[in-house]
Amino acid sequence: MSTAEWRTLHRHTLVATAIVLTGLAMAAGVPTAIGIAAGTSAQVALAWVLPGVAVLVGGGVAVDHLRWRRTRYRVSPTSMELRRGIVVVANRSLARERIRSVDLGASPALRILGLVKVTIGTGDGRQGGAGEQTLVLNPVSRDEGERLRTLLLDRGDPASGGERADQPLATWNPAWTGYAPLSFLTPLLASSAVGAVFQVSEWFGRQQVPIQVTRDLAEAIGPWETLAGLVAGFAVVGAVASSALFVEAWWGCRLDREPSGTLRVRRGLLTTRSVSLEERRIRGVEVVEPLGARSAGAARLDVVATGISSDRKKELSVLVPAAPRRLVWAVAREVAGLPDAVALRAHPVRARSRRLWRAGVAVVAMAAVVVAAAAGPLPRFWTWVIVGVAALVSAGVIGLAWDGYRGLGHGLDERHLVVRRGSLRRSTVYLQRSGIIGWRIRQSLFQRRAGLMTFTATTAAGRGRYSIVDADEHEGLQFAAGVVPGLLEPLLIRGGDAGVSLPAEPPRRGGEADNSPGDQYRA
Amino acid sequence: MTNAPRLRAPRQWLDPRVTTWWRVLVALPVAAMSALLLLLGLVIEAARWWLVAPGLAVAAVGGIAAVVLPRWWYRLHRWEVTDTAVFTRTGWFWQTWRVAPMSRIQTVDTTRGPLQRMFGLATVTVTTASSAGPVVIAGLADEQARDLAEELTRITDETPGDAT
């Protein structure tokens, strides 16, 4: 069988490296050349820059050639082996039965050449922990990548031999791009654009220019008009940037269920990515509705699975990006095998008071700022801007407190614990009860006085912990005890009406068990 | 609600020597800080009382804290091991109960820091597959910690499954 032969990476990796390095050299070399040419002449500039470019590209390709010659891999019936290393030769082998993920990625340079980078992982160990092992083949041809993916992930289920077609769960709709500007990336990206403007003006030693331009504008058309213009510009730049990022990451995305028992997400406009996930690693799903998307009736679907990187930048756990809520819930039900909606219990009103108290503190702080601004020597315009911002922030935090309370809820179906919380990031998680591997129950001093408690279910999957925040302490304990039968029971006492307080007396000596029904509480 | 469940404190206390250990843990940084302030006060004549006074204040407050607080902490920390799970309770401002079922325990570690060794103490750390943090029992007597770790390892070895 040909599978046991040693194979090489695709030789076009040299071309890809050359393309990338040439691009880098252009980016660095052109401004340098212009800079030198400004002081001297075009010939001198080229004489300096061209050899540098040649050395960079030539050297990079030579090193890559060496790497390509020294890298071999093979798939034997039991393991996947990789041999590589220029100075020190390293051999690495993964047992095939332990392989949990085969992800394909292609940067634009690789895509032009029909190549992909293959990342093979075992997906065990704690997140980012020592147990995780990966092999990277960078690059192989697209067909070889697909072959490896199916070969390594297909556990050969002969029962489903007949109909081996993918079941599509969700496919891209360009209209989803409309949700992108509502993301929190919008103000973030706009801010970095503002930062970039200042940075560039500093490179040219003219930090004052942007401020001066704004000041001139304010004198020409009036301060309020200028402010409105700047805010509008800020919003437009942010919206364009976040839409561009969204389209790059998610264009043409599709989620399929494959007959071998894996979920597969394919996406990307310039850089394409393919992420596969074994369904037996799934411990639940999380429907995430950030405030902006929620206001437009959109949501996102994350998977809660073991051995998946929780790195939010890589978005590996996202199954469906911002999309209409009904579609997202339909996919969530399909992926996790959920029954119809579970009725969630609301949390006690005291939980709302807690949130309103916190908001109140923020409002008082805002009021202090306003008073300070009014008393200070600021021009009228700035005083009014501060008053406006303070009013907006105050209204915002009160709104968030109210909405945050409305979002709180917990419930149970036959297989899942359901927890909903959050306002800026409303999330509803369906976590398999069999995936819960412990509890952390916490009560702050203020919660104790309000009779509230926070119940955190810990799990090996996803973010590792999911919290029921500010539930009534008695109802919550009853509920949590029912989620994983038997687990909390030994720690519960029923009946009586004493408040929880400090335990009575420590044992006299030796630290041994205090076996008298010793945990009397003082009222 | 007459039948409303409440959490009880786990049954076991830490080793009483833990209070001494905690006292040293509080006293060391306090002593270092006030010594530094007093020393500077001796050297820098111009600012003598601006350094000596806070130095004495730190020593006084820290000294009282080192005497009083550990005794109180001792009452707060509890632990218990049953056939099915490991429980701990810690903290006062954020009173926290942790539960790790036997079937989900991945590793049991015993560690003894240099200070702990002086007092014959050890820490038992029980980890599960969650990133939400291990269950830590800090301040058991040496042999008690060793026995506990052995017992937990034995029980978890007998429990099938990959603990996820």
Boltz contact constraints between the chains, C-beta under 6 A:
constraints:
  - contact:
      token1: [A, 126]
      token2: [B, 131]
      max_distance: 6.0
  - contact:
      token1: [A, 127]
      token2: [B, 131]
      max_distance: 6.0
  - contact:
      token1: [A, 306]
      token2: [B, 164]
      max_distance: 6.0
  - contact:
      token1: [A, 437]
      token2: [B, 104]
      max_distance: 6.0
  - contact:
      token1: [A, 437]
      token2: [B, 128]
      max_distance: 6.0
  - contact:
      token1: [A, 437]
      token2: [B, 129]
      max_distance: 6.0
  - contact:
      token1: [A, 437]
      token2: [B, 130]
      max_distance: 6.0
  - contact:
      token1: [A, 438]
      token2: [B, 99]
      max_distance: 6.0
  - contact:
      token1: [A, 438]
      token2: [B, 100]
      max_distance: 6.0
  - contact:
      token1: [A, 438]
      token2: [B, 128]
      max_distance: 6.0
  - contact:
      token1: [A, 439]
      token2: [B, 99]
      max_distance: 6.0
  - contact:
      token1: [A, 440]
      token2: [B, 98]
      max_distance: 6.0
  - contact:
      token1: [A, 441]
      token2: [B, 97]
      max_distance: 6.0
  - contact:
      token1: [A, 442]
      token2: [B, 94]
      max_distance: 6.0
  - contact:
      token1: [A, 442]
      token2: [B, 96]
      max_distance: 6.0
  - contact:
      token1: [A, 443]
      token2: [B, 95]
      max_distance: 6.0
  - contact:
      token1: [A, 444]
      token2: [B, 94]
      max_distance: 6.0
  - contact:
      token1: [A, 445]
      token2: [B, 93]
      max_distance: 6.0
  - contact:
      token1: [A, 458]
      token2: [B, 130]
      max_distance: 6.0
  - contact:
      token1: [A, 458]
      token2: [B, 132]
      max_distance: 6.0
  - contact:
      token1: [A, 459]
      token2: [B, 130]
      max_distance: 6.0
  - contact:
      token1: [A, 460]
      token2: [B, 129]
      max_distance: 6.0
  - contact:
      token1: [A, 460]
      token2: [B, 130]
      max_distance: 6.0
  - contact:
      token1: [A, 460]
      token2: [B, 164]
      max_distance: 6.0
  - contact:
      token1: [A, 464]
      token2: [B, 130]
      max_distance: 6.0
  - contact:
      token1: [A, 464]
      token2: [B, 131]
      max_distance: 6.0
  - contact:
      token1: [A, 464]
      token2: [B, 132]
      max_distance: 6.0
  - contact:
      token1: [A, 465]
      token2: [B, 132]
      max_distance: 6.0
  - contact:
      token1: [A, 474]
      token2: [B, 1]
      max_distance: 6.0
  - contact:
      token1: [A, 474]
      token2: [B, 4]
      max_distance: 6.0
  - contact:
      token1: [A, 477]
      token2: [B, 5]
      max_distance: 6.0
  - contact:
      token1: [A, 478]
      token2: [B, 5]
      max_distance: 6.0
  - contact:
      token1: [A, 487]
      token2: [B, 101]
      max_distance: 6.0
  - contact:
      token1: [A, 490]
      token2: [B, 82]
      max_distance: 6.0
  - contact:
      token1: [A, 491]
      token2: [B, 7]
      max_distance: 6.0
  - contact:
      token1: [A, 491]
      token2: [B, 87]
      max_distance: 6.0
  - contact:
      token1: [A, 492]
      token2: [B, 5]
      max_distance: 6.0
  - contact:
      token1: [A, 493]
      token2: [B, 6]
      max_distance: 6.0
  - contact:
      token1: [A, 493]
      token2: [B, 8]
      max_distance: 6.0
  - contact:
      token1: [A, 494]
      token2: [B, 3]
      max_distance: 6.0
  - contact:
      token1: [A, 494]
      token2: [B, 5]
      max_distance: 6.0
  - contact:
      token1: [A, 495]
      token2: [B, 3]
      max_distance: 6.0
  - contact:
      token1: [A, 502]
      token2: [B, 75]
      max_distance: 6.0
  - contact:
      token1: [A, 503]
      token2: [B, 9]
      max_distance: 6.0
  - contact:
      token1: [A, 506]
      token2: [B, 13]
      max_distance: 6.0
  - contact:
      token1: [A, 507]
      token2: [B, 13]
      max_distance: 6.0
  - contact:
      token1: [A, 511]
      token2: [B, 13]
      max_distance: 6.0
  - contact:
      token1: [A, 511]
      token2: [B, 15]
      max_distance: 6.0
  - contact:
      token1: [A, 511]
      token2: [B, 16]
      max_distance: 6.0
  - contact:
      token1: [A, 513]
      token2: [B, 11]
      max_distance: 6.0
  - contact:
      token1: [A, 513]
      token2: [B, 12]
      max_distance: 6.0
  - contact:
      token1: [A, 514]
      token2: [B, 11]
      max_distance: 6.0
  - contact:
      token1: [A, 519]
      token2: [B, 8]
      max_distance: 6.0
  - contact:
      token1: [A, 519]
      token2: [B, 9]
      max_distance: 6.0
